[in-house]
């Protein structure tokens, strides 16, 4: 079990203009579009905004943009590793609250 976890560890990551590319210890590479990562930001504020934007039916998106949501961007300046479990993207608009779990990045959960 421990060996399996070690194989799935993040070896390195890089930002391109449009995606986060993750290179894993077992040789796998995953690509994550920045737009999808931003849209699925896991921070409490973004999750709450997504939940509030749903209408009476799941998936209905009638969002009224206000405040910082108006200036939200999918452009990233950098990222930081958070322990052995996550990665924080520093977005160009200053947002940096979401920690993307490495296990979920590996599984494509934010794409």
C-alpha positions as CSV (number, residue, x, y, z in Angstrom):
1,X,0.0,0.0,0.0
2,X,2.8,2.4,0.9
3,X,4.7,1.6,-2.3
4,X,1.5,2.3,-4.3
5,X,1.1,5.7,-2.7
6,X,4.8,6.5,-3.3
7,X,4.3,5.8,-7.1
8,X,1.4,8.2,-7.2
9,X,3.3,11.1,-5.6
10,X,3.8,14.3,-7.5
11,X,7.4,14.4,-8.8
12,X,7.1,17.9,-10.4
13,X,4.6,20.3,-11.8
14,X,4.7,23.1,-14.3
15,X,2.4,25.9,-15.5
16,X,1.9,26.7,-19.1
17,X,-0.2,29.5,-20.4
18,X,-3.3,27.3,-20.4
19,X,-2.7,24.3,-18.2
20,X,-1.1,22.8,-15.1
21,X,1.0,19.8,-16.1
22,X,1.7,17.3,-13.3
23,X,4.4,14.7,-13.6
24,X,3.9,11.7,-11.2
25,X,6.5,9.4,-9.7
26,X,5.2,6.4,-11.7
27,X,5.9,8.1,-15.0
28,X,2.3,9.3,-15.6
29,X,1.6,12.9,-16.7
30,X,-1.7,14.6,-16.3
31,X,-2.8,17.9,-17.8
32,X,-5.3,20.2,-16.2
33,X,-6.8,23.1,-18.0
34,X,-6.4,26.3,-15.9
35,X,-10.0,27.3,-16.8
36,X,-11.3,24.1,-15.4
37,X,-9.2,24.4,-12.2
38,X,-10.4,27.9,-11.6
39,X,-14.0,27.0,-12.3
40,X,-13.7,24.1,-9.8
41,X,-11.7,26.0,-7.1
42,X,-12.0,24.0,-3.9
43,X,-11.9,26.9,-1.5
44,X,-15.0,27.5,0.7
45,X,-15.8,30.8,-0.9
46,X,-15.8,29.4,-4.4
47,X,-17.7,26.3,-3.4
48,X,-20.4,28.4,-1.7
49,X,-20.7,30.6,-4.8
50,X,-21.1,27.6,-7.0
51,X,-23.8,26.1,-4.7
52,X,-25.6,29.5,-4.6
53,X,-25.6,29.7,-8.3
54,X,-27.6,26.6,-8.8
55,X,-31.3,27.1,-9.4
56,X,-34.1,24.9,-8.2
57,X,-32.6,22.1,-10.4
58,X,-29.1,20.8,-10.2
59,X,-26.8,22.2,-12.8
60,X,-28.8,25.3,-13.6
61,X,-26.3,28.2,-13.7
62,X,-27.9,31.6,-13.4
63,X,-25.0,33.3,-11.6
64,X,-25.2,37.0,-10.9
65,X,-21.5,38.1,-10.9
66,X,-20.5,40.6,-8.3
67,X,-17.4,41.7,-6.5
68,X,-14.3,39.7,-7.1
69,X,-16.2,37.1,-9.2
70,X,-16.4,39.7,-12.0
71,X,-12.6,39.9,-12.2
72,X,-12.0,36.2,-11.8
73,X,-9.4,34.9,-14.3
74,X,-8.0,31.6,-15.3
75,X,-4.5,33.0,-15.7
76,X,-2.1,31.6,-13.1
77,X,1.1,33.3,-11.8
78,X,2.5,30.4,-9.9
79,X,1.7,27.5,-7.6
80,X,2.9,26.2,-4.2
81,X,3.0,22.7,-2.8
82,X,1.1,22.3,0.4
83,X,2.6,19.5,2.4
84,X,2.5,16.2,0.6
85,X,-1.2,16.4,-0.1
86,X,-2.0,19.5,-2.1
87,X,-1.2,22.3,-4.5
88,X,-2.3,25.9,-4.2
89,X,-2.5,27.9,-7.5
90,X,-1.8,31.6,-7.2
91,X,-4.2,33.2,-9.7
92,X,-3.3,36.4,-11.6
93,X,-6.3,38.2,-9.9
94,X,-4.9,37.5,-6.4
95,X,-7.1,34.5,-5.5
96,X,-5.1,31.8,-3.8
97,X,-7.3,30.2,-1.3
98,X,-8.1,26.8,-2.9
99,X,-5.9,23.8,-2.2
100,X,-6.2,21.2,-4.9
101,X,-5.7,17.7,-3.4
102,X,-3.0,15.8,-5.2
103,X,-5.0,12.6,-5.2
104,X,-7.9,14.4,-6.8
105,X,-5.7,16.1,-9.4
106,X,-4.3,12.7,-10.3
107,X,-7.8,11.4,-10.7
108,X,-8.9,14.4,-12.9
109,X,-11.6,15.4,-10.4
110,X,-11.1,19.2,-11.1
111,X,-11.2,18.9,-14.9
